[in-house]
Amino acid sequence: MRRRLCVLTVNGERHERAIAPAATLLEVLREDLGLTGSKRGCDGGECGACTVLVDGEPVLSCLTLALAVEGRAITTIEGVSTDGELHPVQRAFEEQGAVQCGFCTPGMVLSAKALLARNREPSREEVRLALSGNLCRCTGYGRIVDAVQLAAKRMRT
């Protein structure tokens, strides 16, 4: 299969790569760019472990062709913290015990970050809805929802 030159902006950095037309964004992030925070879970868009942000919106990178997001801003979990400081969502997840095995956490954090960018004071139901595409097998979702609400409160003040 013939590769095509593609320019991706990931976590604010420009990356130029020759990409196969059928390559998913997840494959390019993990295999070509070495950004392994986005997890390969189901490879079918069911679990949300591969969630990244494209122009600030959650996207399942296992279902998204890399060529389809050329020229758009892609954020992975590696790009969420700033100058070594955890993002408020990351810090709240840690403090609320919303992390157990950690496999789902990157996708959860990115989905929560997108929610809080558009809704500064989400209800518990709105948090649950925003995270409904991200599955966790270890925790009940109570601590995760608590963490997102804590982050929202801190981000408002």
N, C-alpha and C positions, 0 to 999 in steps of 0.2 A: 504494500500500500504506500503510495507516495505521500511524503510528509510535506507540511506547509509551514512556512515561517510565521510565527505568531508572537505578538508582543502582549504580555500579561503584566498588569500592575498589581502586585501582591504585597500587602502591608506597606504600601507607599513606595515600593521598589519596583523598578522596571526590569522585566525578564524577557529576553528574546530567545525563543526555542523553536526548533523544528519539531512539529507535532503531527502525529498521524490524525487524519480526519475523525476517526472513531475514538480517539483518546478522551477519557472523561477528565473533568477538572480534578477529581480526586487522584487519578493516576498521575497527572502532571505535578500536582502539589507534592505528593508523597515520593514519587519515583524520580522526577526530574529536578525538583527544587529542594528535596530533602525536608519538607515541612510535614512532619508526621503527626502533628496534633490532631488533624482531621482523621478520624478512624474509619477503617473499612469494616463495616459491620455486615449488613445484609446484602449489599450491592443491588438492592431493589427499591430503595426509597421508602422503606418501612420503618427504620429504626432511628434515623436522625443523627447517628454518630458521625456522619460525614458533613454535617452542616457547616457552611461558611457563609459569610455575608458578601453579597454582590450589590454594589451601590447601596449598602446599608440594609439590604433585605436578606432574610435567611433563604438559602438555596441548598438543595441536596446535591452535593458535589459528585456523588456517584451516578447521578442521572443527568448531569449537565455536561455537555461537550465543551472541552476547553476552548475550542475555536469560537464558540458561541458567546464567550464572555470577554473576547479581545476588546481592549479599549475601555473596559469597565473597571471600577475599583473593587478589588477582592480583598477581604479581610479574613485571615485565619486566626485561630486562637493564639498563635505566636505573635500576632500584631495587636493584641488587645491591651497588654500592659504598656505603660509609658515610662521611659527612663528607669526601668527596673521596678517601678511601682505597680502593684496589682491594680486592675480596674476595680471600681467599687463592687461590681457583680462578682468578680473573682474573690475578693476579700470576704464578701458576705457568704459566699458558698463555703469558704474555709471556716469562718467563724460559726456558722449555723450547723456545721456537720452535714452539709448537703452533698458531700463527696464520700463515696466508699471506694469502689474499685477504680473509679475515675474514667472508665471507658466512655461513658456518655457525657461527661462533664464539658468537654470542649463545645460540643453541639448545643448543650443546654445553655452555657454561658453566652454563646453567640446569639441564640434565639432570644434570650433574656435581654441582652444588650440592644438588639433591634427593637424589642418591645418598649424598653425604657426610653429609647430615642424618640418614639412617637407618642408615648403615653407616660407622663411623669408620675402618675398616681393610679396605677392599675389595681383593680379589685383582685381578690384571690381567684375568682372565676376567669378574669381576663388573663391572669398569669397562666392559669391552667390551660386555657385555650391557646395562648401563644406557644406554650411548650408541648402541645398535644402531639406534635410530630417527632418528639424526642423521647425515646423509651429508656427507662432505667430499670434494671433488673435487681438492683441491690437495695435501694432505699424505698420507703414510701415516698410519695411526692410532697408530703407535708413540709419537710425541712427545705426542700428545693424552693417551694413557693414562699416559705418564710424568708429565705435568702434573697429572693428577687424583691420581695416587699421591703426588706431591710435596705437593700441597695437603692431602691427607688427613694426611700425616705432620706437616705444620706445624700443622694444626688440632688434632691430638692433644696437642701439646706446649704 
